[in-house]
Amino acid sequence: MIRVLLVDDQPLLRSGFRALLDIEDDIEVVAEAADGQQALTLAREHLPDIALVDIQMPVMDGIETTRRIAADPTLAGVHVVILTNYGLDEHVFHALRAGAAGFLVKDIEPADLVHGVRVAARGDALLAPSITRKLIDRYVTEPMRVQTGARLKELTNRERETVVLLAQGLSNDQIAERMVISPLTAKTHINRAMTKLHVRDRAQLVVIAYESGLVTARGR
């Protein structure tokens, strides 16, 4: 059972999302919060698998909420998915850096919402190919961040290769096929890269790959 915390200051949206999720046999909405401060309290109480978090809220916004969840060792199992009205914008980039597993737009189709929750619960990055293209557009013309690039030196060649393929939108099975390894080995490489780079979600690996210049438009 995938346990979900809904965090949005609009009661109508929370009710709609709850109705869509609760009809699924493998998904349960365990709590609702109207702001980030409430979300932190409820997250610690219920320990959900997924927190669907609005990016703009009173008291504490979605970026700060994400940052605090990511920094709390007791909430290590909580995957934050950002909800936004605007698609990929500056706020979403900050949320991904803060530790979000991905994001969904609020006018998403019901089936895509359910699929997104399941994807994030598996620990996969919830970033569509169109989103990785926008990451490219943002970072390909910007200079590499020296600090980020230096951190990549800690990775083995195989770990770097898996990060590149992950950033290109490939799944574990596709990475395994490309590298001629088992899906379990591919997952192990990714998990080790996450540990070495001190990130908690695959989406952050994707951001680092573009931010550091490890993946470029030419590499796509």
Biotite code that builds the C-alpha atoms (Angstrom):
import biotite.structure as struc

atoms = struc.array([
    struc.Atom([0.000, 0.000, 0.000], chain_id="A", res_id=1, res_name="MET", atom_name="CA", element="C"),
    struc.Atom([1.342, 3.429, -1.024], chain_id="A", res_id=2, res_name="ILE", atom_name="CA", element="C"),
    struc.Atom([0.663, 5.963, 1.726], chain_id="A", res_id=3, res_name="ARG", atom_name="CA", element="C"),
    struc.Atom([0.127, 9.539, 0.526], chain_id="A", res_id=4, res_name="VAL", atom_name="CA", element="C"),
    struc.Atom([0.144, 12.899, 2.305], chain_id="A", res_id=5, res_name="LEU", atom_name="CA", element="C"),
    struc.Atom([-1.677, 15.698, 0.430], chain_id="A", res_id=6, res_name="LEU", atom_name="CA", element="C"),
    struc.Atom([-0.319, 19.211, 1.037], chain_id="A", res_id=7, res_name="VAL", atom_name="CA", element="C"),
    struc.Atom([-2.169, 22.127, -0.579], chain_id="A", res_id=8, res_name="ASP", atom_name="CA", element="C"),
    struc.Atom([-3.880, 25.253, 0.730], chain_id="A", res_id=9, res_name="ASP", atom_name="CA", element="C"),
    struc.Atom([-6.911, 24.664, -1.516], chain_id="A", res_id=10, res_name="GLN", atom_name="CA", element="C"),
    struc.Atom([-9.415, 22.270, 0.141], chain_id="A", res_id=11, res_name="PRO", atom_name="CA", element="C"),
    struc.Atom([-11.167, 21.618, -3.172], chain_id="A", res_id=12, res_name="LEU", atom_name="CA", element="C"),
    struc.Atom([-7.972, 20.408, -4.821], chain_id="A", res_id=13, res_name="LEU", atom_name="CA", element="C"),
    struc.Atom([-7.125, 18.182, -1.868], chain_id="A", res_id=14, res_name="ARG", atom_name="CA", element="C"),
    struc.Atom([-10.605, 16.670, -1.971], chain_id="A", res_id=15, res_name="SER", atom_name="CA", element="C"),
    struc.Atom([-10.348, 16.030, -5.688], chain_id="A", res_id=16, res_name="GLY", atom_name="CA", element="C"),
    struc.Atom([-6.947, 14.384, -5.449], chain_id="A", res_id=17, res_name="PHE", atom_name="CA", element="C"),
    struc.Atom([-8.082, 12.286, -2.469], chain_id="A", res_id=18, res_name="ARG", atom_name="CA", element="C"),
    struc.Atom([-11.104, 11.056, -4.407], chain_id="A", res_id=19, res_name="ALA", atom_name="CA", element="C"),
    struc.Atom([-8.913, 10.043, -7.347], chain_id="A", res_id=20, res_name="LEU", atom_name="CA", element="C"),
    struc.Atom([-6.302, 8.288, -5.227], chain_id="A", res_id=21, res_name="LEU", atom_name="CA", element="C"),
    struc.Atom([-8.490, 6.578, -2.657], chain_id="A", res_id=22, res_name="ASP", atom_name="CA", element="C"),
    struc.Atom([-10.316, 4.513, -5.292], chain_id="A", res_id=23, res_name="ILE", atom_name="CA", element="C"),
    struc.Atom([-7.035, 2.755, -6.117], chain_id="A", res_id=24, res_name="GLU", atom_name="CA", element="C"),
    struc.Atom([-6.489, -0.530, -4.300], chain_id="A", res_id=25, res_name="ASP", atom_name="CA", element="C"),
    struc.Atom([-2.794, 0.142, -3.702], chain_id="A", res_id=26, res_name="ASP", atom_name="CA", element="C"),
    struc.Atom([-2.960, 3.827, -2.671], chain_id="A", res_id=27, res_name="ILE", atom_name="CA", element="C"),
    struc.Atom([-4.188, 5.353, 0.590], chain_id="A", res_id=28, res_name="GLU", atom_name="CA", element="C"),
    struc.Atom([-4.349, 9.054, 1.490], chain_id="A", res_id=29, res_name="VAL", atom_name="CA", element="C"),
    struc.Atom([-3.342, 9.063, 5.156], chain_id="A", res_id=30, res_name="VAL", atom_name="CA", element="C"),
    struc.Atom([-3.525, 12.803, 5.883], chain_id="A", res_id=31, res_name="ALA", atom_name="CA", element="C"),
    struc.Atom([-4.068, 16.296, 4.451], chain_id="A", res_id=32, res_name="GLU", atom_name="CA", element="C"),
    struc.Atom([-2.267, 19.543, 5.268], chain_id="A", res_id=33, res_name="ALA", atom_name="CA", element="C"),
    struc.Atom([-3.022, 23.141, 4.287], chain_id="A", res_id=34, res_name="ALA", atom_name="CA", element="C"),
    struc.Atom([0.539, 24.448, 4.633], chain_id="A", res_id=35, res_name="ASP", atom_name="CA", element="C"),
    struc.Atom([4.125, 23.276, 4.972], chain_id="A", res_id=36, res_name="GLY", atom_name="CA", element="C"),
    struc.Atom([4.265, 23.491, 8.741], chain_id="A", res_id=37, res_name="GLN", atom_name="CA", element="C"),
    struc.Atom([1.264, 21.199, 9.081], chain_id="A", res_id=38, res_name="GLN", atom_name="CA", element="C"),
    struc.Atom([2.816, 18.923, 6.472], chain_id="A", res_id=39, res_name="ALA", atom_name="CA", element="C"),
    struc.Atom([5.975, 18.432, 8.545], chain_id="A", res_id=40, res_name="LEU", atom_name="CA", element="C"),
    struc.Atom([3.966, 17.547, 11.641], chain_id="A", res_id=41, res_name="THR", atom_name="CA", element="C"),
    struc.Atom([1.753, 15.098, 9.748], chain_id="A", res_id=42, res_name="LEU", atom_name="CA", element="C"),
    struc.Atom([4.695, 13.593, 7.854], chain_id="A", res_id=43, res_name="ALA", atom_name="CA", element="C"),
    struc.Atom([6.424, 12.752, 11.134], chain_id="A", res_id=44, res_name="ARG", atom_name="CA", element="C"),
    struc.Atom([3.182, 11.325, 12.523], chain_id="A", res_id=45, res_name="GLU", atom_name="CA", element="C"),
    struc.Atom([2.148, 9.190, 9.530], chain_id="A", res_id=46, res_name="HIS", atom_name="CA", element="C"),
    struc.Atom([5.470, 8.557, 7.699], chain_id="A", res_id=47, res_name="LEU", atom_name="CA", element="C"),
    struc.Atom([3.904, 8.522, 4.213], chain_id="A", res_id=48, res_name="PRO", atom_name="CA", element="C"),
    struc.Atom([5.642, 7.097, 1.160], chain_id="A", res_id=49, res_name="ASP", atom_name="CA", element="C"),
    struc.Atom([4.673, 10.110, -0.952], chain_id="A", res_id=50, res_name="ILE", atom_name="CA", element="C"),
    struc.Atom([4.026, 13.755, -0.072], chain_id="A", res_id=51, res_name="ALA", atom_name="CA", element="C"),
    struc.Atom([2.217, 15.648, -2.831], chain_id="A", res_id=52, res_name="LEU", atom_name="CA", element="C"),
    struc.Atom([3.230, 19.221, -1.986], chain_id="A", res_id=53, res_name="VAL", atom_name="CA", element="C"),
    struc.Atom([1.940, 22.470, -3.481], chain_id="A", res_id=54, res_name="ASP", atom_name="CA", element="C"),
    struc.Atom([4.830, 24.747, -4.344], chain_id="A", res_id=55, res_name="ILE", atom_name="CA", element="C"),
    struc.Atom([3.112, 27.978, -3.230], chain_id="A", res_id=56, res_name="GLN", atom_name="CA", element="C"),
    struc.Atom([1.445, 27.943, 0.203], chain_id="A", res_id=57, res_name="MET", atom_name="CA", element="C"),
    struc.Atom([1.097, 30.229, 3.222], chain_id="A", res_id=58, res_name="PRO", atom_name="CA", element="C"),
    struc.Atom([3.195, 29.812, 6.403], chain_id="A", res_id=59, res_name="VAL", atom_name="CA", element="C"),
    struc.Atom([5.792, 27.616, 4.645], chain_id="A", res_id=60, res_name="MET", atom_name="CA", element="C"),
    struc.Atom([6.056, 27.103, 0.889], chain_id="A", res_id=61, res_name="ASP", atom_name="CA", element="C"),
    struc.Atom([6.698, 23.849, -0.933], chain_id="A", res_id=62, res_name="GLY", atom_name="CA", element="C"),
    struc.Atom([10.414, 24.462, -1.459], chain_id="A", res_id=63, res_name="ILE", atom_name="CA", element="C"),
    struc.Atom([11.144, 24.968, 2.232], chain_id="A", res_id=64, res_name="GLU", atom_name="CA", element="C"),
    struc.Atom([8.865, 22.060, 3.115], chain_id="A", res_id=65, res_name="THR", atom_name="CA", element="C"),
    struc.Atom([10.792, 19.844, 0.712], chain_id="A", res_id=66, res_name="THR", atom_name="CA", element="C"),
    struc.Atom([14.125, 21.021, 2.113], chain_id="A", res_id=67, res_name="ARG", atom_name="CA", element="C"),
    struc.Atom([13.074, 20.232, 5.689], chain_id="A", res_id=68, res_name="ARG", atom_name="CA", element="C"),
    struc.Atom([11.697, 16.808, 4.797], chain_id="A", res_id=69, res_name="ILE", atom_name="CA", element="C"),
    struc.Atom([14.914, 15.992, 2.947], chain_id="A", res_id=70, res_name="ALA", atom_name="CA", element="C"),
    struc.Atom([17.011, 17.129, 5.918], chain_id="A", res_id=71, res_name="ALA", atom_name="CA", element="C"),
    struc.Atom([15.104, 15.049, 8.481], chain_id="A", res_id=72, res_name="ASP", atom_name="CA", element="C"),
    struc.Atom([16.601, 11.534, 8.868], chain_id="A", res_id=73, res_name="PRO", atom_name="CA", element="C"),
    struc.Atom([13.306, 10.248, 10.265], chain_id="A", res_id=74, res_name="THR", atom_name="CA", element="C"),
    struc.Atom([11.618, 11.169, 6.966], chain_id="A", res_id=75, res_name="LEU", atom_name="CA", element="C"),
    struc.Atom([14.176, 9.493, 4.707], chain_id="A", res_id=76, res_name="ALA", atom_name="CA", element="C"),
    struc.Atom([11.479, 7.258, 3.218], chain_id="A", res_id=77, res_name="GLY", atom_name="CA", element="C"),
    struc.Atom([9.232, 10.167, 2.176], chain_id="A", res_id=78, res_name="VAL", atom_name="CA", element="C"),
    struc.Atom([9.364, 11.061, -1.538], chain_id="A", res_id=79, res_name="HIS", atom_name="CA", element="C"),
    struc.Atom([8.222, 14.620, -2.226], chain_id="A", res_id=80, res_name="VAL", atom_name="CA", element="C"),
    struc.Atom([6.355, 15.313, -5.460], chain_id="A", res_id=81, res_name="VAL", atom_name="CA", element="C"),
    struc.Atom([5.789, 19.005, -6.132], chain_id="A", res_id=82, res_name="ILE", atom_name="CA", element="C"),
    struc.Atom([2.405, 20.247, -7.377], chain_id="A", res_id=83, res_name="LEU", atom_name="CA", element="C"),
    struc.Atom([2.460, 23.351, -9.548], chain_id="A", res_id=84, res_name="THR", atom_name="CA", element="C"),
    struc.Atom([0.167, 25.332, -11.843], chain_id="A", res_id=85, res_name="ASN", atom_name="CA", element="C"),
    struc.Atom([2.952, 26.499, -14.094], chain_id="A", res_id=86, res_name="TYR", atom_name="CA", element="C"),
    struc.Atom([4.934, 23.535, -15.375], chain_id="A", res_id=87, res_name="GLY", atom_name="CA", element="C"),
    struc.Atom([8.709, 23.715, -15.152], chain_id="A", res_id=88, res_name="LEU", atom_name="CA", element="C"),
    struc.Atom([9.684, 27.105, -13.738], chain_id="A", res_id=89, res_name="ASP", atom_name="CA", element="C"),
    struc.Atom([12.334, 28.534, -11.434], chain_id="A", res_id=90, res_name="GLU", atom_name="CA", element="C"),
    struc.Atom([10.480, 27.363, -8.328], chain_id="A", res_id=91, res_name="HIS", atom_name="CA", element="C"),
    struc.Atom([10.452, 23.774, -9.547], chain_id="A", res_id=92, res_name="VAL", atom_name="CA", element="C"),
    struc.Atom([14.216, 23.863, -10.174], chain_id="A", res_id=93, res_name="PHE", atom_name="CA", element="C"),
    struc.Atom([14.733, 25.008, -6.592], chain_id="A", res_id=94, res_name="HIS", atom_name="CA", element="C"),
    struc.Atom([12.436, 22.247, -5.338], chain_id="A", res_id=95, res_name="ALA", atom_name="CA", element="C"),
    struc.Atom([14.342, 19.590, -7.283], chain_id="A", res_id=96, res_name="LEU", atom_name="CA", element="C"),
    struc.Atom([17.598, 20.838, -5.790], chain_id="A", res_id=97, res_name="ARG", atom_name="CA", element="C"),
    struc.Atom([15.993, 20.812, -2.353], chain_id="A", res_id=98, res_name="ALA", atom_name="CA", element="C"),
    struc.Atom([15.229, 17.111, -2.684], chain_id="A", res_id=99, res_name="GLY", atom_name="CA", element="C"),
    struc.Atom([11.948, 16.661, -4.569], chain_id="A", res_id=100, res_name="ALA", atom_name="CA", element="C"),
    struc.Atom([11.521, 13.400, -6.472], chain_id="A", res_id=101, res_name="ALA", atom_name="CA", element="C"),
    struc.Atom([9.761, 15.221, -9.311], chain_id="A", res_id=102, res_name="GLY", atom_name="CA", element="C"),
    struc.Atom([6.714, 17.295, -10.016], chain_id="A", res_id=103, res_name="PHE", atom_name="CA", element="C"),
    struc.Atom([3.201, 17.184, -11.442], chain_id="A", res_id=104, res_name="LEU", atom_name="CA", element="C"),
    struc.Atom([1.018, 19.965, -12.827], chain_id="A", res_id=105, res_name="VAL", atom_name="CA", element="C"),
    struc.Atom([-2.302, 20.409, -11.051], chain_id="A", res_id=106, res_name="LYS", atom_name="CA", element="C"),
    struc.Atom([-4.416, 19.965, -14.181], chain_id="A", res_id=107, res_name="ASP", atom_name="CA", element="C"),
    struc.Atom([-2.954, 16.513, -14.758], chain_id="A", res_id=108, res_name="ILE", atom_name="CA", element="C"),
    struc.Atom([-5.137, 13.717, -16.114], chain_id="A", res_id=109, res_name="GLU", atom_name="CA", element="C"),
    struc.Atom([-6.382, 11.342, -13.371], chain_id="A", res_id=110, res_name="PRO", atom_name="CA", element="C"),
    struc.Atom([-4.542, 8.333, -14.819], chain_id="A", res_id=111, res_name="ALA", atom_name="CA", element="C"),
    struc.Atom([-1.304, 10.319, -14.978], chain_id="A", res_id=112, res_name="ASP", atom_name="CA", element="C"),
    struc.Atom([-1.686, 11.371, -11.338], chain_id="A", res_id=113, res_name="LEU", atom_name="CA", element="C"),
    struc.Atom([-2.037, 7.754, -10.217], chain_id="A", res_id=114, res_name="VAL", atom_name="CA", element="C"),
    struc.Atom([0.869, 6.688, -12.426], chain_id="A", res_id=115, res_name="HIS", atom_name="CA", element="C"),
    struc.Atom([3.026, 9.514, -11.065], chain_id="A", res_id=116, res_name="GLY", atom_name="CA", element="C"),
    struc.Atom([2.392, 8.479, -7.465], chain_id="A", res_id=117, res_name="VAL", atom_name="CA", element="C"),
    struc.Atom([3.377, 4.901, -8.265], chain_id="A", res_id=118, res_name="ARG", atom_name="CA", element="C"),
    struc.Atom([6.514, 5.982, -10.134], chain_id="A", res_id=119, res_name="VAL", atom_name="CA", element="C"),
    struc.Atom([7.668, 8.183, -7.264], chain_id="A", res_id=120, res_name="ALA", atom_name="CA", element="C"),
    struc.Atom([6.890, 5.457, -4.721], chain_id="A", res_id=121, res_name="ALA", atom_name="CA", element="C"),
    struc.Atom([9.249, 3.117, -6.593], chain_id="A", res_id=122, res_name="ARG", atom_name="CA", element="C"),
    struc.Atom([11.998, 5.680, -6.099], chain_id="A", res_id=123, res_name="GLY", atom_name="CA", element="C"),
    struc.Atom([12.161, 6.649, -9.769], chain_id="A", res_id=124, res_name="ASP", atom_name="CA", element="C"),
    struc.Atom([12.572, 10.250, -10.917], chain_id="A", res_id=125, res_name="ALA", atom_name="CA", element="C"),
    struc.Atom([9.224, 11.695, -11.939], chain_id="A", res_id=126, res_name="LEU", atom_name="CA", element="C"),
    struc.Atom([10.597, 13.654, -14.882], chain_id="A", res_id=127, res_name="LEU", atom_name="CA", element="C"),
    struc.Atom([9.105, 13.237, -18.346], chain_id="A", res_id=128, res_name="ALA", atom_name="CA", element="C"),
    struc.Atom([11.318, 13.489, -21.473], chain_id="A", res_id=129, res_name="PRO", atom_name="CA", element="C"),
    struc.Atom([9.919, 16.973, -22.090], chain_id="A", res_id=130, res_name="SER", atom_name="CA", element="C"),
    struc.Atom([11.202, 17.993, -18.671], chain_id="A", res_id=131, res_name="ILE", atom_name="CA", element="C"),
    struc.Atom([14.711, 16.677, -19.282], chain_id="A", res_id=132, res_name="THR", atom_name="CA", element="C"),
    struc.Atom([14.704, 18.668, -22.532], chain_id="A", res_id=133, res_name="ARG", atom_name="CA", element="C"),
    struc.Atom([13.953, 21.824, -20.534], chain_id="A", res_id=134, res_name="LYS", atom_name="CA", element="C"),
    struc.Atom([16.763, 20.928, -18.143], chain_id="A", res_id=135, res_name="LEU", atom_name="CA", element="C"),
    struc.Atom([19.058, 20.811, -21.159], chain_id="A", res_id=136, res_name="ILE", atom_name="CA", element="C"),
    struc.Atom([17.786, 24.162, -22.410], chain_id="A", res_id=137, res_name="ASP", atom_name="CA", element="C"),
    struc.Atom([18.520, 25.665, -19.013], chain_id="A", res_id=138, res_name="ARG", atom_name="CA", element="C"),
    struc.Atom([21.973, 24.258, -18.386], chain_id="A", res_id=139, res_name="TYR", atom_name="CA", element="C"),
    struc.Atom([23.598, 23.748, -21.777], chain_id="A", res_id=140, res_name="VAL", atom_name="CA", element="C"),
    struc.Atom([24.443, 27.436, -22.130], chain_id="A", res_id=141, res_name="THR", atom_name="CA", element="C"),
    struc.Atom([25.524, 27.908, -18.523], chain_id="A", res_id=142, res_name="GLU", atom_name="CA", element="C"),
    struc.Atom([29.045, 27.320, -17.194], chain_id="A", res_id=143, res_name="PRO", atom_name="CA", element="C"),
    struc.Atom([29.617, 24.153, -15.210], chain_id="A", res_id=144, res_name="MET", atom_name="CA", element="C"),
    struc.Atom([29.413, 24.546, -11.460], chain_id="A", res_id=145, res_name="ARG", atom_name="CA", element="C"),
    struc.Atom([32.894, 23.708, -10.246], chain_id="A", res_id=146, res_name="VAL", atom_name="CA", element="C"),
    struc.Atom([31.697, 22.316, -6.933], chain_id="A", res_id=147, res_name="GLN", atom_name="CA", element="C"),
    struc.Atom([29.162, 20.026, -8.612], chain_id="A", res_id=148, res_name="THR", atom_name="CA", element="C"),
    struc.Atom([31.682, 18.840, -11.190], chain_id="A", res_id=149, res_name="GLY", atom_name="CA", element="C"),
    struc.Atom([34.223, 18.041, -8.493], chain_id="A", res_id=150, res_name="ALA", atom_name="CA", element="C"),
    struc.Atom([31.738, 15.824, -6.670], chain_id="A", res_id=151, res_name="ARG", atom_name="CA", element="C"),
    struc.Atom([31.326, 13.678, -9.770], chain_id="A", res_id=152, res_name="LEU", atom_name="CA", element="C"),
    struc.Atom([34.974, 12.611, -9.505], chain_id="A", res_id=153, res_name="LYS", atom_name="CA", element="C"),
    struc.Atom([33.943, 10.374, -6.627], chain_id="A", res_id=154, res_name="GLU", atom_name="CA", element="C"),
    struc.Atom([31.932, 8.183, -9.005], chain_id="A", res_id=155, res_name="LEU", atom_name="CA", element="C"),
    struc.Atom([33.300, 5.139, -10.806], chain_id="A", res_id=156, res_name="THR", atom_name="CA", element="C"),
    struc.Atom([33.056, 5.040, -14.594], chain_id="A", res_id=157, res_name="ASN", atom_name="CA", element="C"),
    struc.Atom([30.083, 2.655, -14.408], chain_id="A", res_id=158, res_name="ARG", atom_name="CA", element="C"),
    struc.Atom([28.293, 4.852, -11.898], chain_id="A", res_id=159, res_name="GLU", atom_name="CA", element="C"),
    struc.Atom([28.839, 7.901, -14.099], chain_id="A", res_id=160, res_name="ARG", atom_name="CA", element="C"),
    struc.Atom([27.480, 5.970, -17.068], chain_id="A", res_id=161, res_name="GLU", atom_name="CA", element="C"),
    struc.Atom([24.314, 5.032, -15.194], chain_id="A", res_id=162, res_name="THR", atom_name="CA", element="C"),
    struc.Atom([23.797, 8.652, -14.120], chain_id="A", res_id=163, res_name="VAL", atom_name="CA", element="C"),
    struc.Atom([24.101, 9.799, -17.744], chain_id="A", res_id=164, res_name="VAL", atom_name="CA", element="C"),
    struc.Atom([21.564, 7.219, -18.915], chain_id="A", res_id=165, res_name="LEU", atom_name="CA", element="C"),
    struc.Atom([19.231, 8.064, -16.041], chain_id="A", res_id=166, res_name="LEU", atom_name="CA", element="C"),
    struc.Atom([19.420, 11.738, -16.994], chain_id="A", res_id=167, res_name="ALA", atom_name="CA", element="C"),
    struc.Atom([18.473, 10.779, -20.536], chain_id="A", res_id=168, res_name="GLN", atom_name="CA", element="C"),
    struc.Atom([15.232, 9.346, -19.183], chain_id="A", res_id=169, res_name="GLY", atom_name="CA", element="C"),
    struc.Atom([16.009, 5.630, -19.217], chain_id="A", res_id=170, res_name="LEU", atom_name="CA", element="C"),
    struc.Atom([14.483, 3.211, -16.715], chain_id="A", res_id=171, res_name="SER", atom_name="CA", element="C"),
    struc.Atom([16.449, 0.625, -14.737], chain_id="A", res_id=172, res_name="ASN", atom_name="CA", element="C"),
    struc.Atom([15.615, -2.047, -17.309], chain_id="A", res_id=173, res_name="ASP", atom_name="CA", element="C"),
    struc.Atom([16.660, 0.183, -20.211], chain_id="A", res_id=174, res_name="GLN", atom_name="CA", element="C"),
    struc.Atom([19.897, 1.171, -18.457], chain_id="A", res_id=175, res_name="ILE", atom_name="CA", element="C"),
    struc.Atom([20.632, -2.514, -17.817], chain_id="A", res_id=176, res_name="ALA", atom_name="CA", element="C"),
    struc.Atom([20.031, -3.371, -21.456], chain_id="A", res_id=177, res_name="GLU", atom_name="CA", element="C"),
    struc.Atom([22.237, -0.523, -22.688], chain_id="A", res_id=178, res_name="ARG", atom_name="CA", element="C"),
    struc.Atom([25.073, -1.419, -20.299], chain_id="A", res_id=179, res_name="MET", atom_name="CA", element="C"),
    struc.Atom([24.603, -5.203, -20.652], chain_id="A", res_id=180, res_name="VAL", atom_name="CA", element="C"),
    struc.Atom([24.103, -5.688, -16.920], chain_id="A", res_id=181, res_name="ILE", atom_name="CA", element="C"),
    struc.Atom([21.184, -6.826, -14.766], chain_id="A", res_id=182, res_name="SER", atom_name="CA", element="C"),
    struc.Atom([18.491, -4.347, -13.641], chain_id="A", res_id=183, res_name="PRO", atom_name="CA", element="C"),
    struc.Atom([19.559, -5.012, -10.044], chain_id="A", res_id=184, res_name="LEU", atom_name="CA", element="C"),
    struc.Atom([23.148, -4.037, -10.862], chain_id="A", res_id=185, res_name="THR", atom_name="CA", element="C"),
    struc.Atom([21.910, -0.893, -12.604], chain_id="A", res_id=186, res_name="ALA", atom_name="CA", element="C"),
    struc.Atom([19.886, 0.010, -9.514], chain_id="A", res_id=187, res_name="LYS", atom_name="CA", element="C"),
    struc.Atom([22.949, -0.644, -7.326], chain_id="A", res_id=188, res_name="THR", atom_name="CA", element="C"),
    struc.Atom([25.089, 1.723, -9.425], chain_id="A", res_id=189, res_name="HIS", atom_name="CA", element="C"),
    struc.Atom([22.411, 4.431, -9.150], chain_id="A", res_id=190, res_name="ILE", atom_name="CA", element="C"),
    struc.Atom([22.022, 3.988, -5.402], chain_id="A", res_id=191, res_name="ASN", atom_name="CA", element="C"),
    struc.Atom([25.785, 4.205, -4.902], chain_id="A", res_id=192, res_name="ARG", atom_name="CA", element="C"),
    struc.Atom([25.911, 7.374, -6.988], chain_id="A", res_id=193, res_name="ALA", atom_name="CA", element="C"),
    struc.Atom([23.129, 8.863, -4.876], chain_id="A", res_id=194, res_name="MET", atom_name="CA", element="C"),
    struc.Atom([25.039, 8.007, -1.705], chain_id="A", res_id=195, res_name="THR", atom_name="CA", element="C"),
    struc.Atom([28.321, 9.476, -2.947], chain_id="A", res_id=196, res_name="LYS", atom_name="CA", element="C"),
    struc.Atom([26.671, 12.668, -4.189], chain_id="A", res_id=197, res_name="LEU", atom_name="CA", element="C"),
    struc.Atom([24.557, 13.004, -1.025], chain_id="A", res_id=198, res_name="HIS", atom_name="CA", element="C"),
    struc.Atom([21.202, 13.123, -2.794], chain_id="A", res_id=199, res_name="VAL", atom_name="CA", element="C"),
    struc.Atom([18.030, 11.364, -1.715], chain_id="A", res_id=200, res_name="ARG", atom_name="CA", element="C"),
    struc.Atom([16.151, 11.091, -5.031], chain_id="A", res_id=201, res_name="ASP", atom_name="CA", element="C"),
    struc.Atom([16.947, 10.268, -8.630], chain_id="A", res_id=202, res_name="ARG", atom_name="CA", element="C"),
    struc.Atom([15.570, 13.610, -9.765], chain_id="A", res_id=203, res_name="ALA", atom_name="CA", element="C"),
    struc.Atom([18.469, 15.283, -7.984], chain_id="A", res_id=204, res_name="GLN", atom_name="CA", element="C"),
    struc.Atom([20.889, 13.044, -9.896], chain_id="A", res_id=205, res_name="LEU", atom_name="CA", element="C"),
    struc.Atom([19.293, 14.270, -13.117], chain_id="A", res_id=206, res_name="VAL", atom_name="CA", element="C"),
    struc.Atom([19.728, 17.905, -12.088], chain_id="A", res_id=207, res_name="VAL", atom_name="CA", element="C"),
    struc.Atom([23.365, 17.301, -11.116], chain_id="A", res_id=208, res_name="ILE", atom_name="CA", element="C"),
    struc.Atom([24.042, 15.576, -14.440], chain_id="A", res_id=209, res_name="ALA", atom_name="CA", element="C"),
    struc.Atom([22.960, 18.669, -16.369], chain_id="A", res_id=210, res_name="TYR", atom_name="CA", element="C"),
    struc.Atom([24.234, 21.209, -13.878], chain_id="A", res_id=211, res_name="GLU", atom_name="CA", element="C"),
    struc.Atom([27.725, 19.724, -13.975], chain_id="A", res_id=212, res_name="SER", atom_name="CA", element="C"),
    struc.Atom([27.915, 19.312, -17.745], chain_id="A", res_id=213, res_name="GLY", atom_name="CA", element="C"),
    struc.Atom([28.023, 15.503, -17.448], chain_id="A", res_id=214, res_name="LEU", atom_name="CA", element="C"),
    struc.Atom([25.066, 15.458, -19.843], chain_id="A", res_id=215, res_name="VAL", atom_name="CA", element="C"),
    struc.Atom([24.759, 18.017, -22.615], chain_id="A", res_id=216, res_name="THR", atom_name="CA", element="C"),
    struc.Atom([22.506, 18.574, -25.617], chain_id="A", res_id=217, res_name="ALA", atom_name="CA", element="C"),
    struc.Atom([25.140, 16.916, -27.809], chain_id="A", res_id=218, res_name="ARG", atom_name="CA", element="C"),
    struc.Atom([25.026, 13.879, -25.540], chain_id="A", res_id=219, res_name="GLY", atom_name="CA", element="C"),
    struc.Atom([21.325, 13.423, -26.107], chain_id="A", res_id=220, res_name="ARG", atom_name="CA", element="C"),
])
